[in-house]
Amino acid sequence: MDDAPRYRQAIETALTSTNRPAAIEVTGLRKSYGDHTVLDGIDLTVQAGTVFALLGPNGAGKTTTVRILSTLIAADGGEARVAGRDLARDPDGVRAGIGVTGQYSAVDALLTGRENLILMADLHHLGRREGRRRADALLERLDLQDAANKPLSTYSGGMKRRLDLAMTLIANPRLIFLDEPTTGLDPRSRRDLWEIIRGLVADGVTIFLTTQYLEEADRLADRIAVLNGGRLVAEGTAAELKRLVPGGHVLLRFADPRSLDDAARVLPVTSRDDDALTLQIPSDGGVASLSILLDRINAASLDVRELSIHMPDLDDVFLALTERNAR
């Protein structure tokens, strides 16, 4: 099978993403409450049409960042442009271009799902016909049409979160802040919401996501930043962040003990298992280090039956970065 078209498409996608305009540009953002510094001069850029995930332990400043960038509170210092508007000079323009879904559902429990959406449409002055059209379209898109006219007391947690997101989408924002949107949801509901987020990004919407679920960031985010102690301690793709933590390795499996011994004499082994006939070779998971290893294997004519690459996960990255910063 010819993989060339797939590789060309991946390269074109990567080049396109780097040339996208910035949906958010932040420089030197600061916020303190009394003597407690919450944000200590953070810089970040979020490209349009991507998912940007902000990770950090409780109290790291994730929600404060969202509240500032969504105009809910003022920063003490720094500059920011959000949705193409200056945050300090044009907060109304920022509000017109964004949507916000917080940690807790903002739906009215006394209304049905459809009534909640129509109320939000009226608040945005969409007009009676257009507001109801958008409400019905969102109910169908988020798989809530069967519960549209039922009271909120009959909704599950996942349904309430989907309705909450629908209320954010009623004004058709191109930039959405999702502050820990899947907190408290069961795994199936969480994955349903992930699929909705992927669909929004495919339509060109930018997602600024805060989460404590590292798998969520790994699955969804184009770029991830780790916030700790009021500072960004790391930023990059999930793969780039995983390379920051030692422990990555290539696992080689051999057919017999003699092949294992031959390889152990010429390769930089960190761990050996004679029962499983395997060797661990340190690796950062990059193409360059893997090429060097393969060259050494070929040069020594080693009989390797299986090769697999193992990298630290985001849990390892998160713990290493936050513990290092604490020390």
Secondary structure, DSSP 8 states (H G I E B T S, - for coil): ---HHHHHHHHHHHHHHHTS-EEEEEEEEEEEETTEEEEEEEEEEEETTSEEEEE--TTSSHHHHHHHHTTSS--SEEEEEETTEETTT-HHHHHHHEEEE-SS----TTSBHHHHHHHHHHHTT--HHHHHHHHHHHHHHTT-GGGTTSBGGG--HHHHHHHHHHHHHTT--SEEEEESTTTT--HHHHHHHHHHHHHHHHTT-EEEEE-S-HHHHHHH-SEEEEEETTEEEEEE-HHHHHTTSS--EEEEEESSHHHHHHHHHHS--SEEETTTTEEEEE--S-HHHHHHHHHHHHHTT--EEEEEEE---HHHHHHHHHHHHH-
